Amino acid sequence: MKYETGLVQRIKAIFDPSLELQEKEMFGGYCFLHNRHMCIGVIGNSLLARIGPEHYTKSLAKNYVKQFDFVGRPMADVVCVEAELIESDEELKHWLDMSFAFVESLPAKVSPSEKVA
C-alpha cells in the first residue's frame, strides 16, 4: 500500500527537529520511530497513532478513528486516524503529541548490535 507523502511532510514539519526519530517503511506505509519503537505512521492518507492502552478505547469512540488491524491482528495500542480527522495541523499535532508521549514512556529497545548472546 502506498502512503500520502504530503502527510509525511506535514508530520516532519510539526515534529520538533531536535527529537531523535528514525524513519522507516513499515506496514506497507511510512513510520516514525523513537528509541526503536513505532510512534506514528502513514498508510494511504490515514495516520497510524501509537497512543497506548490508556487512550485506546476512548479514541475508538470518535468518528474517523478505527482499530489498526495488521494481517488480522489488531494492535491494542495503535489506532488508524482517517484523513477527515487530521485536516488541520492542530488536529494532527494532537495525535503526534499523544503518540510521542506514550512511546517516550516505553523503555528504549536495545539495538541488535548491542544484544549479548
FIKE-893499 format. One line per 10 residues: number of its first residue (from 1); for each residue x, y, z of N, C-alpha, C. Coordinates in steps of 0.001 Angstrom, whole numbers. Each point is the difference from the previous one (the first is absolute). Layout:
FIKE-893499
NUM = X:Y:Z:X:Y:Z:X:Y:Z; ... $
***
This chain:
FIKE-893499
1 = 839:-1174:0:-839:1174:0:889:1244:0; -379:960:-767:775:1235:-63:-435:942:1123; 810:1003:224:-316:967:1047:41:1406:-567; -770:871:641:-120:1385:-413:1246:771:435; 849:360:-966:1250:690:334:-257:1392:575; -1118:608:-368:-336:1311:559:-229:-80:1506; -629:-1079:452:-221:-195:1437:1329:-252:710; 883:-748:-622:1334:-227:573:721:1337:169; -90:874:-983:653:1306:78:-629:873:1088; -1318:-72:154:-663:752:1073:495:-469:1364 $
11 = 154:-1310:169:494:-554:1265:1415:505:269; 853:-60:-1014:1382:475:158:35:1475:391; -903:788:-539:-29:1431:300:-480:270:1427; -843:-876:539:-548:208:1341:918:-541:1086; 606:-1155:-232:874:-584:1016:1184:919:267; 389:110:1236:1164:785:408:1235:-606:-661; 770:775:-764:1157:-556:-707:1098:-516:932; -37:397:1275:1030:-483:928:-305:-1412:521; -1213:-499:-245:-338:-1352:440:771:-1026:-822; 428:-1036:650:713:-1065:-703:-1019:-1009:-524 $
21 = -384:183:-1245:-966:-885:-644:682:-736:-1140; -381:-1253:-154:445:-763:-1150:-1202:-106:-950; 288:-97:-1270:-1059:-122:-1000:190:-1314:-730; -1118:-689:-248:97:-1333:-579:-1305:-352:-708; 106:-690:-1117:-1194:-523:-650:-409:-1271:738; -1238:-14:501:-546:-1131:752:-1489:-115:-300; -557:-1176:185:-1434:-247:-148:-528:448:-1360; 848:45:-997:-415:478:-1313:-142:1507:-49; 538:684:1007:-81:1452:74:1328:572:458; -67:1137:669:1195:715:438:-163:304:1477 $
31 = 1004:-345:812:-114:165:1450:1153:800:586; -298:634:1105:983:707:808:159:-782:1295; 1240:-267:384:294:-757:1204:801:870:964; -173:-283:1282:793:662:1039:495:-1092:943; 1294:-22:253:614:-1066:814:-376:-1391:-523; -53:-125:-1312:-303:-1247:-703:-1451:-473:164; -866:849:524:-1429:-302:124:-758:781:-1062; -932:-671:-693:-853:695:-954:-838:1022:761; -31:1224:-500:-724:1091:654:-1192:446:-845; 295:419:-1224:-994:545:-928:264:-598:-1372 $
41 = -1049:-232:-749:180:-500:-1351:-1045:554:-946; 238:-207:-1269:-931:417:-1040:-231:-1191:-911; -1265:-366:-164:-395:-1030:-958:-1111:610:-843; 227:57:-1293:-948:701:-859:-21:1460:421; -1207:528:282:-89:1373:497:-431:19:1466; 161:-1143:673:-356:-127:1412:1244:1:872; -198:410:1243:1068:70:980:-94:-1202:936; 1119:-667:239:73:-1012:1046:553:699:1221; -714:-76:1102:426:674:1217:111:-1027:1120; 1204:-156:537:219:-918:1118:-233:790:1283 $
51 = -1206:-105:518:-431:856:1097:-29:-709:1347; 200:-1295:13:17:-733:1257:-1393:-420:444; -55:-964:898:-1291:-542:438:-854:1007:773; 617:980:638:-743:984:791:-955:820:-871; 396:342:-1214:-814:828:-897:-712:-808:-1088; 286:-1275:-85:-461:-838:-1116:-1527:-46:-111; -679:-461:1035:-1459:-183:-65:-716:1324:-216; 428:1030:705:-623:1321:-144:164:518:-1430; 1156:-223:-589:247:461:-1369:-854:-756:-1016; -198:-1291:227:-808:-786:-937:-1459:453:-35 $
61 = -454:699:1031:-1377:487:33:-204:1210:-909; 1087:591:-487:-82:1178:-863:-271:-404:-1445; -694:879:-715:-174:-203:-1444:1358:72:-674; 185:-785:-1029:1214:-29:-820:1211:-630:700; -226:-694:1109:1070:-728:674:-417:-1462:71; 929:-884:-390:-306:-1435:38:1227:-777:462; -230:-1273:279:1108:-875:383:977:-107:-1151; 1271:-111:331:991:-321:-1019:156:-1509:34; -417:-628:-1064:-6:-1457:-91:995:-407:-1076; 1168:-437:428:1046:-403:-935:-23:-1511:-122 $
71 = -277:-503:-1171:-108:-1427:-329:-909:-762:976; -1161:597:302:-989:-697:807:225:41:1497; 990:759:455:257:98:1444:8:1467:412; -1095:457:627:-26:1400:433:1088:261:1043; 579:1175:-65:1004:397:980:-719:823:1069; 150:-381:1256:-775:575:1103:426:1405:407; 1020:547:-630:401:1363:364:192:900:-1216; -449:-466:-1168:150:780:-1239:-1375:180:-646; -313:1239:-354:-1243:276:-714:322:572:-1371; -951:-127:-885:88:551:-1342:-940:1206:-50 $
81 = 572:1167:-232:-759:1247:-34:-158:407:-1458; -1246:52:-461:-256:323:-1392:238:1485:-277; 237:316:-1253:393:1345:-433:-973:1086:465; -1284:-314:86:-998:997:387:250:578:1398; 665:-761:856:216:437:1381:1334:715:201; 830:46:-1030:1311:650:131:212:1042:-1104; -1082:663:-357:100:1001:-1066:819:1219:427; -112:409:1262:778:1155:458:1285:-483:673; 1007:866:2:1252:-350:665:-201:-125:1506; -945:745:557:-306:-99:1436:-536:-1390:342 $
91 = -902:-518:-837:-535:-1350:218:1109:-1040:-134; 824:147:-1023:1100:-930:-216:977:43:1173; 325:1194:476:935:143:1115:-532:-675:1257; -1298:46:219:-604:-681:1155:359:-1485:-11; -142:-654:-1133:300:-1434:-106:1501:-257:106; 797:868:-592:1455:-156:91:458:121:1451; -499:1003:704:383:203:1401:-405:-1187:868; -1212:-497:-199:-471:-1136:792:857:-1242:-286; 330:-215:-1253:810:-1162:-381:1417:106:547; 605:1176:-146:1361:161:478:66:-154:1520 $
101 = -983:531:712:-17:-122:1462:-64:-1462:418; -808:-805:-713:-83:-1423:346:1317:-712:-296; 532:198:-1181:1235:-695:-381:1173:439:876; 6:1259:392:1055:509:879:-31:-712:1363; -1179:-485:407:-124:-685:1286:504:-1447:-36; 231:-531:-1199:460:-1378:-147:1514:-82:185; 490:-1130:524:1458:-148:103:614:-96:-1400; 1186:561:-154:675:-54:-1299:322:-1446:-352; -193:-335:-1258:364:-1334:-476:1493:-38:-276; 596:-1141:257:1424:-203:-275:153:-326:-1478 $
111 = 968:619:-652:232:-279:-1410:581:-1409:-143; -211:-644:-1140:525:-1357:-205:1503:-95:237; 751:1045:-307:1459:-49:187:384:94:1468; -914:466:864:297:122:1420:-413:-1227:811; -774:-889:-608:-445:-1194:718:1168:-940:259; -22:-603:1171:1047:-955:360:-602:-1392:-83; 714:-899:-679:-519:-1357:-202:138:-838:1245 $
***
